[in-house]
Amino acid sequence: MSIHLTRDLEELHRDIISLCALVEDLIQRAVQQLSDPSDSDVRELAERDREIDLRDVRIEENCLKILALHQPVAVDLRRITAVLKISAELERVADLAVHIAERATGFAWSVDVDLHQKLERMAQMAVEMLHQSIDAYVKLDSRLARNICASDGEVDDLNLQIINEIMEKMKENPGMVDSGMHLFSASKHLERVADHATNIAEDVVYLVEGEIIRHANSGAASHAAVSTDWNRLQNGEH
C-alpha cells in the first residue's frame, strides 16, 4: 500500500468515526423527545441534520477520489465500499431522528402509558443496535455484527405490536386518530433506525469477511404487513 493511500484511508476513517458520533448523539437526543418533546429542540436537531448531510457528501466525494486516484483492491477496496455505504446509512438515520422528534411533539402524552412504554423500549433497542453496529465497525468485529443482524426481528415484532394496538385504540376512540397517526409514524421511524443499524452491521461483515449477507434473513413478511397497515390508515380504512 502506498503512503498516499494509507494517509487517505486514515483520513477517511477519522471522518466516518466523527460522523458516527454525531449521528449517535442525534438519535439519542431525538429519542429523549418521546418523553419530553420540545419544538426548539426539534429545530436544533434539524440544524444538526444539515451538518450531517454535508459530512456525508464530503465522505462520498473522498471515497470516489480515493477510488479514482489509487485504484485500491482487496481489503482496501472493501473498506472504501463499506465506508461509502455506512455513511449513507448514517445520513438516513439522522433524517429519521428529526422525523421522530417531530412526531413526538404531535402525540406528546395524549396516548396511554402502556403504548409510551412500549415505544420507549423499542427506541432503546433501536439506539442500542445502532451503537453496537458502530462499535462493530470500529473494532472490525464481524461476530458482533452478525448478532446485531439476528436481533432486528425483535424490533420488527415490537413495532407490529405497537401498530396493532394503535389501530385498535383508534377504532375505539376516533378522537385519538391524530395523535395515533403521529405515534404510528414514530414507531415506523424507529423500526427503520434498527433496519439501518442492521445494514451497517451487514457492511461490517462484508468488510471483515468479504461475504455479502444482505437479504440472507429477509423480514419481508413483517415489512409487508406494516406497509399494508400504513396504506390502510392513509386511505382512511379501519
N, C-alpha and C positions, 0 to 999 in steps of 0.2 A: 504494500500500500504506500502511495506517495505521501510525502509530508503535507502537501496541499490538501489532499483528500482527507487525511487524518484530521487536519485543522478544521476543514469544513464540516466533517461529521461531528466533531466535538461541539462546534457552534450550534449545529442543528439539534444535537441532544440537549444542550442548555436551553434552547428556545422551546422545545416541546415540553421539557420539565417545567419551565416557567408557565407555559400555557396550562399545563395540568393543574398547577397550584391555583391559578386564577379561576379556572372553571370549577374546581372542587370547592373553593370558597364561595363562589357564586351560587352553586346549587344548595349548599348548606344554608346560606342566608335566605334563599328562596323558600326552603322547607320551613324555616322559622316563621315565615309569613302565614303558614297554615294555622298557627295558634295565636299569632299576634300581627295581623295584617296592618299595613301602613302604605298609604298612597305615595308618600315621599320616598319610602324605601324602594317601592316599585320603580319609581323614576330613576333612582340611583342605580338600581340593578340594570335598567335598560341602558344607561350610560356606560356601565362597565361591559355590557354585552357588545357594544360597538367597538370598544378597545379590543375585545377578544376576536371580533371579526377581522380587524386589521392585522392582528398577530397571525391568525390562520392564513390570511393571504400571503403574508411575508414568509411563513414557513413553506407554503406551497411553491412560491417563487424560488426559494432557496433549494428546495428539493429538485425542481426542474433544472436549475443552474448546475447543481452537482451532477445530475444525470448527463447533461449536455457536455460539461467540461471534462469529467473524469471517466465516464462510461464504466461505472463500477459493475462488478459481477459478484456472484455467490452471496455471502452473508452481508456484504456491504450493500448490494442491490436490495436484498430483503429488508435491511434496516431502513433504507430510504423509502421503500414502498410502504413499510409499516408506519413510519412517521407521517407520511403523506395521508394515509387513511385514518390514523389515530387523531391527527389534527382536525380532520373533517368531522369525526365523531364528536370530539370535544366542542367544536363550534356549534353543533346541533344541540348538545346538552345545554350549552349556555342559552340558546334560544328557548329551550324548554323551561329553563329556570325562570326566565322572565315571564313566560306564559303561566307557570304555576303560581308565581307571586300575584299576577294579575287576577287569576281565578280566585285566589284566596280572599281578595277583597270583595269578591262577588257573593261568596256564601257566608264568610265570617262565622258567627256562631248560630246561624239560623237553621242548622240541621242538628240532629240529636248527637249526644256524646258518643254513642257506640260507633257511629259512622266516622266521626272525627278520630276516634282512637284507631280504627282500622286504617284510615287514610294516613295517619301519622306513622303507624307501624310499617305500612307499605313504603312511605317516604324514607324511613330509616334504613329499610332493606335496600332500596334503590341507591341511596347515597353510599351505603357501605359497599355495595357491589362496584360502584364507580371508584371508590377509594382503593379497593383491592385490585381492580384492573390496572390502575395507575401503578400501584405497588408492584404488581406482576411485571409491568414493563420496566420499571426502574431496576428490579432485581433479576430481570430476564428469567422469571420463574414460570415455566410452562405448566407445571403441576398446579400451581395456584390458579393460573389462567383457566385451566380445564375445569377446576372446581367451580369457578365463577359461572362458566357456561352451564354447568349442571344445575345451578341454583336459580336460574332465570325462571324456571317453571313455577317456583313458589310465588314470585311476584305476579306472574300471569294469573295464577289461581286466586290470589287475594284481590286483584283487580276485577276479576269476574264476580267475586262475592260482593264487592262494593257496588258494582254496576247493577247487579240484580236487586240489591237492597234499595238502591236509589229509585229504580223503576217501580218497585212495589210501593215505596213511600209516596211517590208522585201520583200513583193511581189512587192511593188512599186520601191524599191531601193535595189537590190541584194547586193550592196556594204555594206549594213548595217547588213548583216546576222551575222557576227562575233560578233559585239557589241550587236546586238539584242538578241543573244543567252545568252550572259552574263547577260543582263538585264532581260531576261525571267527567268533565274535561280535565280537571286537576288529576284525577285518578289515572286517566289515559296518558297524560303527560308524564306522570311518574313511571308508568309502565314502559314508556318509551325511553326514559332515562336508563332503566335497567337493560333494555334492549341495546342501547348504545354502549353501555358498560360491557355487555356480552360481546359485542362486535370488537371492542378494544381487546378483550381477552383473546378472542379468536386471532386477532392480528399478532398478539404476543406469541401464541403457539406457532403461527407461521414464521415469525421472526426467529424463534429459538430452534424449532424443529424442521422448518421448511415444509410443513404439512398444512394444507388448506382444509379446515374443518367446518367452514361455513355451511349452514343448512344440513349438517350431519344429523341434528336432532331438532328438526323444524317443529315449531309450535303452531303450525298453520291452522289447526282446528280451533284453537283458543282464539287466535287473532281473527279468524273468520267470524266467530261468534260475537266478539266485541264489535267488529265492524258492522255486523248486521244490526246489533242493538243501537249503535250510534246512528245508523241510517234511519232506523225506525223513529228514533227520537227527533231527528232533524225533519222528518216528514210528518211529524205530529201523530204518529201511530203509538198506541199503548197496548 
